[in-house]
């Protein structure tokens, strides 16, 4: 059986959660990892010294720092085979409750930061004529939840960007995949990874208030195992024909099926009006 050539990973948000678990799993199987975070010392404390590990300081909202980190990766390992855009955080609150500043910060990290890093890495992949961009999205990037509107909007953006990237990069030998995790037992619901809107409006108590209560009880009780997600990512990058979308978690699979059923039902109910807006000279 043919063996896979060791890969070089570039991982953002690698000091904890999916990023750290994936870095650890990649190193364990013989891959090399450029692990980035705002505090690279946290990566070194978690993973220890390793000849195939390069811990780099990176605030993804700083485009120049992203470019410098990519150059360090190339200088150390000569190439980047896999870009895992994992850095991000959640904002819990109603759409109306989220201030302009809170919304801007959310997009600055989850969307514009992802773009900063992607623009920094892609020139190296294009020169090599190979590579795989993996963007961590969410089940909330496919199906909306009350209280997660702004966060979900960032992940819907990631979904759209990744789908376009897949079309643009395929002729260049580069793959792009969006990964849609459900609720996994990470620190995502801790204060270190989730921010609550400063404003709370009483009218949203039955919807967003209920979500806040649900999230307090769900913290560290989520069904997904992040170590299994890391192993799934290893399988993803080894696949000869990787998908553009990869849902992970039984809850995500169930939610995707539910949304497909709702969309099909809405289309059936409104099809006549939907197709009525064509010019009269267009065959129906």
C-alpha positions as CSV (number, residue, x, y, z in Angstrom):
1,X,0.0,0.0,0.0
2,X,1.4,3.4,-1.0
3,X,2.3,5.7,1.9
4,X,1.5,9.4,2.1
5,X,4.3,11.8,1.8
6,X,4.6,13.9,5.1
7,X,2.8,17.2,4.8
8,X,3.6,20.7,5.9
9,X,0.7,22.3,7.7
10,X,0.1,26.0,8.4
11,X,-2.5,26.3,11.2
12,X,-4.0,29.4,12.7
13,X,-5.5,29.5,16.2
14,X,-3.2,26.6,17.1
15,X,-2.9,27.3,20.9
16,X,-6.1,25.4,21.8
17,X,-9.2,23.7,20.4
18,X,-9.3,22.2,16.9
19,X,-6.0,23.9,16.0
20,X,-4.0,22.4,18.8
21,X,-5.5,19.0,18.5
22,X,-4.9,19.0,14.7
23,X,-1.3,20.1,15.2
24,X,-0.7,17.4,17.7
25,X,-2.2,14.7,15.5
26,X,-0.2,15.9,12.4
27,X,3.0,15.8,14.3
28,X,2.3,12.4,15.7
29,X,2.0,10.9,12.3
30,X,5.2,12.5,11.0
31,X,4.0,15.7,9.4
32,X,5.5,19.2,10.0
33,X,3.5,22.0,11.5
34,X,3.7,25.8,11.5
35,X,1.5,26.5,14.4
36,X,0.4,30.1,14.8
37,X,-1.3,32.0,17.6
38,X,-1.2,35.4,19.3
39,X,0.8,33.7,22.0
40,X,3.1,31.2,20.5
41,X,4.5,30.3,23.9
42,X,1.1,28.6,24.6
43,X,1.7,26.3,21.7
44,X,5.2,25.5,22.9
45,X,3.9,24.8,26.4
46,X,1.2,22.4,25.0
47,X,3.3,20.6,22.4
48,X,6.9,20.9,23.7
49,X,10.0,21.3,21.6
50,X,9.9,19.5,18.3
51,X,12.1,19.6,15.3
52,X,9.1,19.4,13.0
53,X,7.2,22.2,14.8
54,X,7.5,26.0,14.2
55,X,5.5,28.1,16.6
56,X,4.9,31.6,15.2
57,X,3.2,34.7,16.6
58,X,0.3,35.7,14.4
59,X,-2.7,38.0,14.9
60,X,-4.7,37.1,11.8
61,X,-6.1,40.7,11.6
62,X,-2.6,41.9,10.8
63,X,-2.0,41.3,7.1
64,X,1.8,42.1,7.3
65,X,2.2,39.7,10.1
66,X,0.4,37.0,8.1
67,X,2.8,37.5,5.2
68,X,5.8,37.3,7.5
69,X,4.5,34.1,9.1
70,X,4.1,32.5,5.7
71,X,7.6,33.5,4.7
72,X,8.9,32.0,8.0
73,X,7.1,28.8,7.1
74,X,8.7,28.6,3.7
75,X,12.1,29.4,5.1
76,X,11.9,26.6,7.6
77,X,10.1,23.8,5.6
78,X,10.3,24.9,2.0
79,X,6.6,24.6,1.2
80,X,3.1,24.7,2.7
81,X,0.9,21.8,1.8
82,X,-2.1,22.5,4.0
83,X,-3.5,25.8,5.2
84,X,-5.9,25.3,8.1
85,X,-7.7,28.6,8.8
86,X,-9.0,27.8,12.3
87,X,-8.6,31.1,14.2
88,X,-11.9,32.7,15.2
89,X,-14.3,33.3,18.1
90,X,-18.0,33.4,18.7
91,X,-20.3,36.3,19.4
92,X,-23.5,35.4,21.3
93,X,-26.4,37.9,21.1
94,X,-29.3,39.0,18.9
95,X,-28.5,40.7,15.6
96,X,-30.0,44.0,17.0
97,X,-28.0,43.6,20.2
98,X,-24.7,43.4,18.5
99,X,-23.1,46.9,18.3
100,X,-21.2,48.1,15.2
101,X,-17.9,47.6,17.0
102,X,-18.7,44.1,18.2
103,X,-19.8,43.2,14.6
104,X,-16.7,44.7,13.0
105,X,-14.4,42.8,15.4
106,X,-16.2,39.6,14.7
107,X,-15.8,40.0,10.9
108,X,-12.2,41.3,11.3
109,X,-11.1,38.0,12.8
110,X,-13.4,35.4,11.3
111,X,-13.6,36.7,7.8
112,X,-11.0,39.4,7.1
113,X,-8.4,37.5,9.1
114,X,-9.0,34.3,7.2
115,X,-8.6,36.3,4.0
116,X,-5.3,37.9,5.2
117,X,-3.8,34.5,5.9
118,X,-5.1,32.9,2.7
119,X,-3.7,35.8,0.6
120,X,-0.3,35.3,2.3
121,X,-0.2,31.5,1.7
122,X,-1.7,31.1,-1.8
123,X,1.3,32.6,-3.7
124,X,3.5,29.8,-2.3
125,X,0.9,27.1,-3.2
126,X,0.5,28.5,-6.7
127,X,4.2,28.4,-7.3
128,X,4.2,24.7,-6.1
129,X,1.1,23.9,-8.2
130,X,-0.4,22.1,-5.2
131,X,-1.9,22.6,-1.8
132,X,-5.1,22.4,0.2
133,X,-6.9,25.3,1.9
134,X,-9.2,24.2,4.7
135,X,-11.5,26.8,6.3
136,X,-13.2,26.0,9.5
137,X,-16.8,27.1,9.2
138,X,-19.7,25.8,11.4
139,X,-23.0,24.2,11.3
140,X,-24.1,27.8,11.9
141,X,-22.6,28.7,8.5
142,X,-25.2,26.5,6.9
143,X,-28.3,26.9,9.1
144,X,-29.0,29.9,11.3
145,X,-29.6,29.9,15.1
146,X,-31.2,32.5,17.2
147,X,-28.5,34.4,19.1
148,X,-25.7,33.5,16.7
149,X,-26.7,35.7,13.8
150,X,-23.5,37.8,13.5
151,X,-21.3,34.9,14.2
152,X,-23.2,32.8,11.7
153,X,-23.0,35.5,9.1
154,X,-19.2,35.3,9.3
155,X,-19.4,31.6,8.7
156,X,-21.9,32.0,5.8
157,X,-19.2,34.3,4.4
158,X,-16.5,31.6,4.9
159,X,-18.8,29.1,3.1
160,X,-19.2,31.4,0.1
161,X,-15.5,32.4,-0.1
162,X,-14.4,28.7,0.1
163,X,-16.8,27.6,-2.6
164,X,-15.5,30.3,-4.9
165,X,-11.9,29.4,-4.0
166,X,-12.5,25.8,-4.9
167,X,-13.6,26.9,-8.4
168,X,-10.7,29.3,-8.9
169,X,-7.9,27.1,-7.5
170,X,-8.9,23.7,-9.0
171,X,-7.2,24.4,-12.4
172,X,-4.0,25.4,-10.4
173,X,-3.8,22.0,-8.6
174,X,-5.0,23.5,-5.3
175,X,-8.0,22.2,-3.3
176,X,-10.3,24.2,-1.0
177,X,-12.7,22.7,1.6
178,X,-15.0,24.2,4.2
179,X,-15.4,22.1,7.3
180,X,-18.7,22.5,9.2
181,X,-18.3,21.3,12.7
182,X,-21.3,20.9,15.0
183,X,-21.1,21.3,18.7
184,X,-17.7,19.9,19.9
185,X,-16.4,19.6,23.4
186,X,-13.8,22.4,23.2
187,X,-13.5,25.7,25.0
188,X,-15.6,27.5,22.4
189,X,-18.3,28.4,24.9
190,X,-15.7,29.6,27.4
191,X,-15.0,33.3,27.8
192,X,-11.6,32.7,26.0
193,X,-13.4,31.8,22.8
194,X,-16.9,33.4,23.0
195,X,-18.0,37.0,23.6
196,X,-21.5,38.0,24.7
197,X,-22.9,41.2,23.4
198,X,-22.8,44.0,25.9
199,X,-26.4,44.9,25.3
200,X,-29.3,42.6,26.1
201,X,-32.9,43.5,25.0
202,X,-35.7,42.0,27.1
203,X,-37.9,41.4,24.0
204,X,-35.5,38.7,22.9
205,X,-35.6,36.7,26.1
206,X,-37.7,33.8,24.6
207,X,-35.3,33.3,21.8
208,X,-31.8,34.7,22.4
209,X,-32.2,34.6,26.2
210,X,-33.1,30.9,25.9
211,X,-30.0,30.3,23.8
212,X,-27.8,32.0,26.4
213,X,-29.3,29.6,29.0
214,X,-28.8,26.6,26.7
215,X,-25.2,27.5,26.0
216,X,-24.4,27.8,29.7
217,X,-25.6,24.2,30.2
218,X,-24.0,22.9,27.1
219,X,-20.5,24.0,27.9
220,X,-18.1,21.0,27.9
221,X,-21.1,18.7,27.4
222,X,-21.2,18.9,23.6
223,X,-21.4,15.7,21.7
224,X,-18.4,16.1,19.3
225,X,-15.0,14.8,20.2
226,X,-12.3,17.3,19.0
227,X,-9.6,14.7,18.8
228,X,-11.8,12.7,16.4
229,X,-12.3,15.9,14.3
230,X,-8.5,16.2,14.1
231,X,-8.2,12.6,12.8
232,X,-11.0,13.4,10.3
233,X,-8.9,16.4,9.0
234,X,-5.9,14.1,8.5
235,X,-8.1,11.8,6.4
236,X,-9.5,14.9,4.5
237,X,-6.0,16.1,3.4
238,X,-5.0,12.6,2.3
239,X,-8.1,12.2,0.1
240,X,-7.3,12.2,-3.6
241,X,-10.6,14.0,-4.3
242,X,-11.5,16.0,-1.2
243,X,-15.0,17.5,-1.0
244,X,-15.7,21.2,-1.1
245,X,-17.9,20.9,2.0
246,X,-17.3,18.5,4.9
247,X,-19.9,18.4,7.7
248,X,-18.6,16.9,11.0
249,X,-20.7,15.7,13.8
250,X,-24.0,13.9,14.0
251,X,-25.7,17.1,15.0
252,X,-24.5,18.8,11.9
253,X,-25.6,16.0,9.7
254,X,-29.1,16.1,11.2
255,X,-29.3,19.9,10.9
256,X,-28.2,19.8,7.3
257,X,-31.0,17.3,6.5
258,X,-33.5,19.4,8.3
259,X,-32.6,22.6,6.4
260,X,-32.7,20.8,3.0
261,X,-36.2,19.6,3.8
262,X,-37.3,23.2,4.8
263,X,-35.8,24.7,1.6
264,X,-37.4,22.1,-0.6
265,X,-40.8,22.7,1.1
266,X,-40.5,26.5,0.6
267,X,-39.5,26.1,-3.0
268,X,-42.5,23.8,-3.7
269,X,-44.9,26.3,-2.0
270,X,-43.5,29.4,-3.8
271,X,-42.3,28.0,-7.1
272,X,-45.1,29.6,-9.2
273,X,-44.2,33.1,-7.9
274,X,-40.5,32.4,-8.1
275,X,-40.6,31.6,-11.8
276,X,-43.2,34.2,-12.7
277,X,-40.6,37.0,-12.7
278,X,-38.9,36.0,-16.0
279,X,-39.5,38.0,-19.1
280,X,-42.4,36.8,-21.2
281,X,-40.1,35.7,-24.0
282,X,-38.3,33.3,-21.7
283,X,-39.5,29.7,-22.1
284,X,-40.7,28.3,-18.7
